[in-house]
Amino acid sequence: MKLRTLIAGAIAAIAIGVTGAADAKTVVVEKNHKVIVMKGHPRYIARNRVIEVVRARHIRFVGQPYMYRGYYVLRCYDRFGRVAFCKVHPRTGAFLGITVRL
């Protein structure tokens, strides 16, 4: 009974490994003397980069950026002083605009 369970578990692990490796995206990050390989993780820009993008446009912001519906959102003030939200693309870091409502 244990041998049958062990064989079934091994076959299942191999099947999951083969199917997972075929469709997983591989990202290689090279830092000074290290090479980091991440599989299956989309690369998003850092949150401090979102703040730099908004600051470069001379927009006042409040708080920290967070993910909402696939975009980084940062609470900010529009040109009339109303509270609005700045949207930044998470992969490219492109500024997508200011919206009063999401």
JOSUL-V98263 format. One record per pair of residues at least 4 apart in sequence whose C-alpha atoms are under 7 Angstrom apart, sorted by the first residue. I is the first residue (numbers start at 1). GAP is how many residues later the second one is. Records with the same first field share a line. If there is no record, write none. Layout:
BEGIN
I->GAP / GAP
END
This chain:
BEGIN
1->4
2->4
3->4
4->4
5->4
6->4
7->4
8->4
9->4
10->4
11->4
12->4
13->4
14->4
15->4
16->4
17->4
18->4
19->4
20->4
24->15 / 16
25->14 / 15 / 16
26->11 / 12 / 13 / 14
27->10 / 11 / 12
28->7 / 8 / 9 / 10
29->6 / 7 / 8
30->4 / 5 / 6
31->4
43->48
44->46 / 47
45->4 / 45 / 46 / 48
46->4
47->4 / 18
48->4
49->4
50->4 / 38 / 43
51->4
52->4
53->4 / 42
54->4 / 5
55->4
60->16 / 17
61->13 / 14 / 15 / 16
62->13 / 14
63->12
64->10
65->7 / 8 / 9
66->6 / 7 / 8
67->4 / 5 / 6
68->4 / 5
71->16 / 17 / 18 / 19
72->15 / 16 / 17 / 18
73->12 / 13 / 14 / 15
74->11 / 12 / 13
75->9 / 10 / 11
76->7 / 8 / 9 / 10
77->4 / 5 / 6 / 7
78->4 / 5 / 6
83->17
84->14 / 15 / 16 / 17
85->13 / 14 / 15
86->11 / 12 / 13
87->8 / 9 / 10 / 11
88->5 / 6 / 7 / 8
89->4 / 5 / 6 / 7
END
